């Protein structure tokens, strides 16, 4: 976690993300790239008309000025911080920025549950998660001295989740955190007997070349199971695999991943499959 990207819109939520990133950076000697994406139209940016050009320049200069104030904070003292302003709100560009700077993590703030404004309903965080090739840490509130001792990673242990599992394990090792693996078993068509569930899990662990225990937790829904299990284990972080633009993995079909991220009081990190 030597290089962290923090997308900001100068809101309280984005400052919570920046504070959390600063906490991580202080502990691991990370560099922070603070990204602001302007919503300038292509017509405005590419126009040859003087008025349009001047308006675009004004908005860019305004963002740069806001950056000066936004980044002038005591908690950033001693941390190498690089502001980046992009003309358009194109989330796929984040991968190019991450690749260019060799970033390892994106930290993003959210409001969480708020009716139709829930984070994953066409929100910035959803678009970031779906487009990012690197892990995205979504936090609700600033956590002073952010530290992960217990890291719950939930998946259905299908082979497509192997890469996400390896990323989660690598992160747990970096954080010196206990990695707690869980499979949520629910009633209905997806129900598996204990024997069948462990047969599937053992095959996954064999392919992953990992020797770890996996807990099977029974609940009425996957999202409820993830939240209840994580809270019961006093988890500091919940990890979930995602399919990116294709939506969440079939394990997180529908609104499961969305509900977990929206309703969890615990920070959530996603890993693209």
Secondary structure by P-SEA (a helix, b strand, c coil): ccbbbbbccccaaaaaaaaaaaaaaaacbbbbbbbbbbbccccccccccaaaaaaaaaaaaaaaaaaaaaaccccccccbbbbbbbccccccaaaaaaaaacccbbbbbccccccccccccccaaaaaaaccccbbbbbccccccccccbbbbbccccccaaaaaaaaaaaaaaacbbbbbbbbbbcccccccaaaaaaaaaaaaaaaccbbbbbbbbcccaaaaaaaaaaaacccbbbbbbccccccccccccaaaaaaaaccccbbbbbcc
